Every structure is written in C-alpha cells, then in structure tokens.
Amino acid sequence: MSGTSEALNHTTDPDPSVGLRAVAALRRLVEQLEDLQVERARSLGWSWAEIAEALGVSKQAVHKKHSGHAPTTEKR
C-alpha cells in the first residue's frame, strides 16, 4: 500500500484484509511522525515531562519508548 491518502481511503474498505493493511500502514506512519517530533522537541530542550504532556502519556512511557534515540540539548 502506497501513500497516506490511499491508506486513508482503504481504511473503510468492506474487505477486512484491505482495511487492516491500511490501518497497519497508518500506524507505521504515526510512529515515524512521533519519533520525528520527539526528536525535534528534545533537540529544542523540551523535557520528557513536556513531551509526555503533549502526547497525553506518562513521562515514564515516553522516556522508555524514545530515550534511546532522541538527542538532548540544553534546556530552552
């Protein structure tokens, strides 16, 4: 499946195999976007608590998920 708009169009397909593949493609996209934005936030000096609040998750959850690959810089 290629393209975000194509995946969105397929999420309501009557064939579950098509719809579920679309959901999986969108899930991968969301994970990539979250990684990108967490990396940006950390590079701008955001704390794990600030990122967690923006994502609506606990500080521990966001730190565990992203601490291995998000750069840090000095606090803004």
N, C-alpha and C positions, 0 to 999 in steps of 0.2 A: 504494500500500500504506500503510495507516494503523496506527499503534500498534506498540509494541515487541513485545508478546506475540503479535500477529498475525504480525509478521515472523518471530519465532522459530518459530511453528507452521509457517510456509511454507518454512523452510529445508530441510526433508526431503521436500518435495512431490516426487512422482515426475516432474512436469513441470519440466524444467530451466529454462524461462523463468520460472516462478513462483519456484523455488528461488533462482535467480540474482538476481532482483529483490529477494528477501528479504535476501540477503547484501549487496547494494548498500545497502539501507536501513539495515541494521545497521552497515555500515562508516561511513555518514554519521553515525549516532548516536555511534559510538565516537569519531570525530574531534571532534564537538561536545563530548563529555564530556572528552576530553583537553584541548581548548582551555580549557574551564572550569576544570579542576583545575590546569593550568599557571598560568593567570591567578591563581587563588587562592594557589597556592604562592608565586609571585613577589610578590604583594601582602603576603604574610606574611614576606617576606625570604629565602625559600629561594634558594640559589644554583642556577645551571644544572647544576652537578655533582650536587647533591642530587636535583634533579628527574630528571635523566638516570638516576641510580641507581635511583630508584623506578620508572621506566618500563622499565628494562632496556635502555637505548640509550646511545650515546655522548653526551658533553656537547656535542660539535660538532653532532650530529644534532638534538638537542632545541633548541639555540640557533638553528640555521639555520631550523628549522620554526616556532618560536614567538617569536623575538626581535622581530619587527615589530609584535606586537600584545599582548604580555604586559607589564603595568605592573610597575615595580620600586618597592621601598620600601627603607627602611633594614634592615640585617641584624638578625635577632631576637636 
